[in-house]
Amino acid sequence: RLQPTCPFCRHPLPKTREESDKNKMRRAAANDPLAIREIGMKRCSNRDYERAFEYLTKAAEMGDALAHYSLSILYRGGLGVEKDKKK
């Protein structure tokens, strides 16, 4: 019987949240846009919008379409970006 494995590194799936976070950081260090976007989205859910904006921008620059969409939501809400007070 086959064990489920990570599609990126082929290691067994992590059993704890800490292992999962460590794997995401390792993938982000290897410039995996999906992992970078996931970290950015986690920062959003923790209301750390400035860091979320950094991660999502990096993922969007690498071509991640969902990161582009998430950035548009941040821009629309004025979260993690400077507000244009002229408008």
N, C-alpha and C positions, 0 to 999 in steps of 0.2 A: 504494500500500500504506500502510495506517495504521500509525503508530508508537504503541507503548504510552505512555500518559500517566498522570500522577497523577490519581486520581479527584477530588481536592480542588482542585488549582490548574490542572489541564490542561496543565502543563509536561511535557516529556519526563521519563521516569523517571531517577533519578540513576544515574550509572555507578560511583560509589565509595561506600564506607561513610560517609566524611566528608560528602559531599553529602547522603546520606540522613539522617544525624543533623542536619545543618543544616536540612533541610526539616521534620523532626519538631519541632525547636525552634521554627521559624517557625509551624507549625500549632498547637503548644501555646500560643504567645503569642497566637494568635487564638482560644484556648479551644476547641480541638477535643478532645473527650473521648477519642477513639481514640488520638490522638497522645500525650496526657497519660498514658493507661494504658500505652502502649508504652514510654514513658520510664520509668515506674514499674517495669515488668516488667524492663527492662534493668538498673535499679538493683538489683532483687532478684537477678538473675543475677550481679551484681558484688558481692553481699553487703553493699550499702549500704542496709540495711533501714529506717533512719530516713528517708532521702530517698525511698525507695520508698513508704513509708507516706504521706508527704505527697502525692506525685503520685497514688497510687491513691485516696486520700481525696478529692482534688479531682475526679478523674474519676468516682468513685462519686456524689459530690454532684451531678454533671451528668447522672446517670442511666445510666451505663455499667454494665451487669449483670456483665460479666466483672471489672470493677474491684471490685465488691462481693464477688464470689467470691474474688478474690485477697486482698482485705483479710481475709476470713474465715480464709484459710490463714495469714496473718501473725499474726492474733490467736491462732489455735489453737497455733501454734508459739512464741508469745511473742516474735516477731521485730519489732523496731522500735517496740515498745510497752512500757510499764512493766508488770512482772509483779505480779500481786496475790498477795502473800506470805501473805495470810490464808487463801487457798484451798488 
